[in-house]
Amino acid sequence: MAGLLLWLLPRLAEAHVLDQDLSKLSRTDVLSTYLLVGYKHILPLGLDHILFVVSLYLLEPKLRSVLWQATAFTVAHSITLGLSMYGFISPPASIVEPVIALSILFVALENIITERLNPWRLAVVFGFGLIHGMGFASALTSVGLPQTSFLESLLAFNVGVELGQVTVILLLYALIGRWFAGKPWYKQRIVIPASVVIGLIAAYWTVERIFFTA
């Protein structure tokens, strides 16, 4: 069972390729479709991005704090997503995907080691957001963008991604933050065990993406 789980997890994280032909839809349908594509890129297909958001939330499970981090992440991934889709940058997936996994591992380890949220985490999250944006671009490239509404479709995809991230944050608040954030045992019983699991998954992904992905 453990072996099956390890085999399945990276495939869920990479299940971003969508082969729909969306170029012939009306403008309204195009925008709504790309909004949904962006949302699905997070929920349910973006397991790696979900674990990154979960890791951000765990250390200080307050909506204001995590929304600031999510904003920095969104601004950053919007930059590299746009640059990639317009052809200004073209980073290889063989570099981007392992670094995405390493970003998850880094934040998980920080959650274990650090006692409180440090101000410099915003800069770290921004930097990792630049990398994740390149990963988003890989998924969007596989779908394609209609030339007649290129910018609008790109923005709709980005909004969908953001809505997916906000959904994850609100679910975490409802399941964890609202009930356990103020408990004296929160770090020992929730943050550390959850971060260890996330860190192990991210470490596996890192090795798998470096050495075993063609």
N, C-alpha and C positions, 0 to 999 in steps of 0.2 A: 504493500500500500504506500509506504513512504517513497519507494522508487517511482511508482506511478505518479505520485503528487509532484515529485521533482521534475519528472518528464513533462507533466501537464502545465505547470506554472509558467515556464518561459514561453510556451506556445500560446497561452492565453494572453501574455503580455505582448506578443508579437502579432496578435490576430487583428491587425489594423487594415489589412488590404481589403478594399471594397471595389468590386468590379462593375458597379452600376454605370450605365451611360446616362449622365444627367444633362448633357449639353443641349438637348432639344426641348427641355421643359420651358414653360413660361417663366418670366422673371420672378413672379411671386412664388411659384413652385420651386424654382431654383434656390431662392433664398431660404425658404422653409426646409428644403431638403438638405442644404448644406448646414443649416443650423442643427438639424437632427444628426447629420454625419459627425459634426463636431462633438455633440453631446455623447453620441455612442462611442466616440473615440476615447472618452473617459469611462462612461458607464454603458455597457459592461465590458468593453474591449480593452481599456487601458489599465490593466492591472498594475503595471509598473508606475504609471502616473498616480493611480489611486494610492498605492503604498507610499509614494513621496508625500502626497497631501496628508495622509494619516500620520506619517512621521512628523510633519510640520505641526500638526495639531497636538500631538501627545504631550510635548514638553510643557506647554502652557495652554491648557484647553479653554481659553477664553475667546469668544467670537471676535472681539475687537483686535486682539493680538494676532490671531490666525488670519483674519481678513487683511490686515496690513501685509502680512507675509504673502498671502495669495495675490494681493495687488502688485507687489514687487515681482512676483513670479509671472503674472499675466502680462505686465508691461514688457518684461524681458522676452518671454516666448513670442509675444506679438512682433517684436523687432526682428528676431531671426526667422520666424515663420514668413513674414513679409519679404525679407531679403532673399530667402531661399526660393519662394514662389516666383519672385520677379527675376530670378537667375543671377543675382549679384553674388551669392555664395552657394557652394555646392559641396558641403562636407560629406565625406563617405560614411555610410551607415556602420562600417566596420570600426569606426572611431566613436561616432555619436552614441550608438546603442550601449557599448560597454561603459561609457562615461555616465549615461543616464543611470545605469545600474549602480555605478560607484557613488553617484549623488545620493541615491537612496541609502546606501550603506553608510555614507558619511553622516547623514542626518540621524540615522538610527543610532550610530555610535555616540554622536553628540548627546542624544537624549539620555543615554545610559551614563555618560561621564559627567555631564553638566547638571548643576542643581537648579539653575534658573535660565530664562531666556536672555541671551546677550544681545545688545543692540546691533552688533556686527552681523548677526544672523541674516538681517535684511539684505546686506550686500552679498552674502553667500547664496541666499535664495535667488537673488537677482542673477548671479552668475550661472547658477544651475538652470534657471529659467531660460537663459540663452541657449543652453544645450538641449533642453526639452523642446524648445521651439523648433529646432532642427529635426527632432523626432516627429513632431506634429507635421512638419513639411513632408516627410517621407510618406506618411499616410495620405496626406492631401494630394500629393503627386500621383499616387496610385489611383486616385479617383479622377483627377483632372479637374480643371476649372474652365467653364465656358468663356470664350473670348468676349462675348457680348456683355457679360456682367462679371468680369474677372474680379474687380475690387470688391463689389458687393458680396460675391460668393465667399471671398477670402474673409471678409469681416464677419459674415454669417457663421462661417466655420469657427472663427475665433470666439464669437459670442457663445456658440454651442459648447465649446471647450470650457469656457468660464462657467457656464451654467452647470455643467457636469461637476466641476470642482466645487462650486458652491453647494450643490446637492450633497456631495461627500462630506463637506464641512458641517452642514446642518444635521445630517444623519449622525455624525460623530458627536455633535453637541447633544442631540436627543438621547443617544445611547450611553455616552460617557460623561461629557462635560457637565450636564445638568445635574447628574446624580453623584458623581464621584470626585469631581475636580477639587473640592475643598477638604477632602478626607486626608488625615495625616499619613495614611498608608498608600495614597494614590501612586506615588512614584514606585514604591517597592512592589506593589501588587499588580499594577496596570502598565505603567510606562516601561519599566525594565523588561518584564516578560514579553510584552508586545514588540518592543524594539529589538529584542534578541531574535525573535522569530522573523521580523522584517529584515534584520541585518543578515541572517543566515540565507534567506531567500535572495537578497540582493547580492551577497557574495557568490552564491551559486550562479546567478545570472551573469555576473561579471566574468567568471571563469568560462561559463558556457558560451558567452558572446565573443570572448577573445579567442578561445582555442577550438571551439566546436561548431561555430557558425560560418558557413561558407560565404 
